[in-house]
Amino acid sequence: MQVWLNQQPLTLPAGATLADAVAATRLAPPFAAALNLQFVPKSQYTQTALAEGDRIELVSPVTGG
């Protein structure tokens, strides 16, 4: 299945979860995840099933003034 991760296409196997998509990025914490513009708590990544065309955003915090 193909999803969009930070506006880039990502191919994952059928039945993939948000945790699978995060693992594919190798992004170092901390970051927040949103699926189709809805925040998903880290505790729900393994339980959040993905579907064809889903849009995932992984956002790292920015500090500064």
N, CA, C and O of each residue as an XYZ file, in Angstrom:
260
protein
N       0.852     -1.170      0.000
C       0.000      0.000      0.000
C       0.892      1.226      0.000
O       2.010      1.195      0.515
N       0.396      2.293     -0.575
C       1.156      3.537     -0.589
C       0.480      4.572      0.299
O      -0.723      4.812      0.205
N       1.293      5.181      1.169
C       0.850      6.276      2.024
C       1.776      7.456      1.754
O       2.755      7.336      1.017
N       1.461      8.578      2.352
C       2.296      9.768      2.220
C       2.864     10.093      3.588
O       2.119     10.237      4.557
N       4.173     10.206      3.666
C       4.848     10.516      4.922
C       5.626     11.814      4.724
O       6.566     11.880      3.931
N       5.216     12.839      5.460
C       5.821     14.169      5.300
C       5.874     14.570      3.827
O       6.889     15.061      3.333
N       4.765     14.349      3.148
C       4.543     14.737      1.762
C       5.395     13.956      0.758
O       5.567     14.386     -0.383
N       5.926     12.808      1.187
C       6.699     11.932      0.308
C       6.016     10.570      0.265
O       5.536     10.094      1.294
N       5.963      9.933     -0.900
C       5.339      8.608     -0.974
C       6.153      7.561     -0.218
O       7.384      7.577     -0.235
N       5.449      6.664      0.435
C       6.078      5.569      1.170
C       5.252      4.314      0.931
O       4.040      4.308      1.144
N       5.910      3.264      0.491
C       5.227      1.997      0.253
C       5.426      1.090      1.458
O       6.552      0.846      1.891
N       4.321      0.598      1.990
C       4.324     -0.293      3.147
C       3.498     -1.536      2.818
O       2.649     -1.492      1.927
N       3.735     -2.634      3.520
C       2.918     -3.830      3.279
C       1.489     -3.644      3.776
O       1.228     -2.828      4.660
N       0.582     -4.399      3.204
C      -0.807     -4.370      3.666
C      -0.839     -4.707      5.150
O      -0.089     -5.564      5.617
N      -1.709     -4.030      5.884
C      -1.833     -4.263      7.317
C      -0.846     -3.473      8.154
O      -0.761     -3.681      9.365
N      -0.096     -2.568      7.530
C       0.900     -1.776      8.259
C       0.215     -0.828      9.242
O      -0.935     -0.428      9.060
N       0.959     -0.486     10.283
C       0.473      0.446     11.298
C       1.310      1.721     11.269
O       2.313      1.814     10.561
N       0.880      2.681     12.042
C       1.642      3.915     12.162
C       3.036      3.621     12.705
O       3.998      4.276     12.303
N       3.165      2.665     13.595
C       4.478      2.278     14.125
C       5.397      1.793     13.006
O       6.594      2.080     13.024
N       4.853      1.062     12.037
C       5.649      0.600     10.898
C       6.148      1.773     10.065
O       7.297      1.780      9.625
N       5.302      2.747      9.849
C       5.696      3.927      9.069
C       6.778      4.714      9.797
O       7.743      5.166      9.180
N       6.621      4.876     11.103
C       7.622      5.591     11.897
C       8.951      4.848     11.830
O       9.995      5.479     11.662
N       8.937      3.534     11.957
C      10.160      2.739     11.907
C      10.862      2.873     10.560
O      12.091      2.828     10.497
N      10.108      3.036      9.499
C      10.688      3.173      8.161
C      11.458      4.475      7.991
O      12.313      4.577      7.111
N      11.166      5.460      8.814
C      11.819      6.759      8.666
C      13.130      6.858      9.419
O      14.011      7.629      9.038
N      13.266      6.090     10.480
C      14.444      6.170     11.358
C      14.613      7.566     11.941
O      15.732      7.984     12.238
N      13.517      8.282     12.106
C      13.539      9.615     12.704
C      13.787      9.481     14.201
O      13.146      8.673     14.873
N      14.712     10.269     14.716
C      15.037     10.207     16.146
C      14.033     11.028     16.950
O      13.671     12.131     16.539
N      13.580     10.506     18.090
C      12.682     11.273     18.949
C      13.390     12.501     19.490
O      14.621     12.516     19.517
N      12.693     13.505     19.912
C      11.232     13.565     20.036
C      10.577     14.047     18.755
O      11.163     14.811     17.988
N       9.362     13.590     18.539
C       8.533     14.066     17.438
C       7.081     13.740     17.768
O       6.792     12.902     18.622
N       6.193     14.409     17.085
C       4.755     14.136     17.215
C       4.276     13.589     15.882
O       4.835     13.904     14.831
N       3.235     12.765     15.933
C       2.688     12.171     14.713
C       1.229     12.558     14.536
O       0.453     12.606     15.490
N       0.880     12.834     13.280
C      -0.514     13.091     12.923
C      -0.860     12.198     11.735
O      -0.060     12.033     10.814
N      -2.038     11.635     11.768
C      -2.545     10.809     10.681
C      -3.779     11.493     10.132
O      -4.774     11.653     10.838
N      -3.715     11.896      8.874
C      -4.821     12.612      8.235
C      -5.262     13.805      9.089
O      -6.449     14.027      9.330
N      -4.260     14.559      9.534
C      -4.424     15.805     10.299
C      -4.933     15.602     11.731
O      -5.324     16.572     12.380
N      -4.935     14.373     12.231
C      -5.355     14.088     13.602
C      -4.147     13.604     14.404
O      -3.486     12.641     14.015
N      -3.859     14.276     15.531
C      -2.762     13.862     16.399
C      -2.992     12.433     16.887
O      -4.113     12.056     17.230
N      -1.917     11.642     16.913
C      -1.979     10.273     17.421
C      -0.961     10.145     18.555
O       0.230     10.355     18.326
N      -1.396      9.807     19.768
C      -0.450      9.623     20.875
C       0.488      8.451     20.593
O       0.097      7.469     19.963
N       1.712      8.563     21.060
C       2.717      7.517     20.835
C       2.210      6.154     21.297
O       2.515      5.138     20.673
N       1.448      6.121     22.370
C       0.929      4.857     22.901
C      -0.022      4.158     21.931
O      -0.338      2.983     22.119
N      -0.484      4.867     20.892
C      -1.430      4.300     19.930
C      -0.809      3.932     18.590
O      -1.508      3.424     17.714
N       0.491      4.176     18.405
C       1.132      3.924     17.107
C       0.946      2.484     16.637
O       0.615      2.253     15.474
N       1.154      1.512     17.531
C       1.072      0.105     17.118
C      -0.360     -0.342     16.859
O      -0.579     -1.362     16.205
N      -1.330      0.400     17.358
C      -2.740      0.036     17.192
C      -3.423      0.830     16.084
O      -4.594      0.597     15.784
N      -2.696      1.767     15.474
C      -3.294      2.632     14.456
C      -3.009      2.067     13.067
O      -1.910      2.217     12.533
N      -4.016      1.417     12.496
C      -3.875      0.818     11.168
C      -3.863      1.900     10.094
O      -4.551      2.915     10.203
N      -3.076      1.662      9.067
C      -3.006      2.591      7.938
C      -3.817      2.057      6.765
O      -4.040      0.854      6.636
N      -4.249      2.974      5.921
C      -4.999      2.620      4.718
C      -4.351      3.313      3.524
O      -3.660      4.321      3.676
N      -4.578      2.773      2.360
C      -4.064      3.348      1.122
C      -4.361      4.844      1.059
O      -5.496      5.275      1.258
N      -3.314      5.630      0.776
C      -3.490      7.070      0.613
C      -3.464      7.889      1.888
O      -3.574      9.114      1.832
N      -3.321      7.240      3.044
C      -3.252      8.002      4.304
C      -2.103      8.994      4.246
O      -1.099      8.773      3.569
N      -2.273     10.090      4.969
C      -1.245     11.125      5.044
C      -0.750     11.205      6.479
O      -1.514     11.456      7.411
N       0.551     10.984      6.628
C       1.206     10.978      7.932
C       2.165     12.155      7.980
O       2.918     12.400      7.037
N       2.128     12.867      9.072
C       3.088     13.952      9.309
C       3.817     13.662     10.600
O       3.188     13.447     11.636
N       5.144     13.654     10.551
C       5.986     13.517     11.734
C       6.677     14.859     11.910
O       7.398     15.319     11.025
N       6.450     15.484     13.059
C       6.928     16.838     13.287
C       7.824     16.872     14.520
O       7.420     16.476     15.614
N       9.044     17.350     14.320
C       9.979     17.525     15.435
C       9.804     18.909     16.027
O       9.499     19.860     15.308
N       9.993     19.030     17.336
C       9.847     20.355     17.954
C      10.996     21.286     17.517
O      12.110     20.852     17.222
N      10.670     22.561     17.493
C      11.644     23.580     17.135
C      11.766     24.522     18.319
O      10.757     24.970     18.863
N      12.978     24.823     18.717
C      13.180     25.727     19.822
C      13.809     27.021     19.304
O      14.376     27.066     18.212
N      13.696     28.031     20.092
C      14.289     29.306     19.712
C      13.319     30.441     19.982
O      12.206     30.232     20.465
N      13.745     31.594     19.676
C      12.912     32.732     20.002
C      12.609     33.534     18.834
O      11.909     34.541     18.941
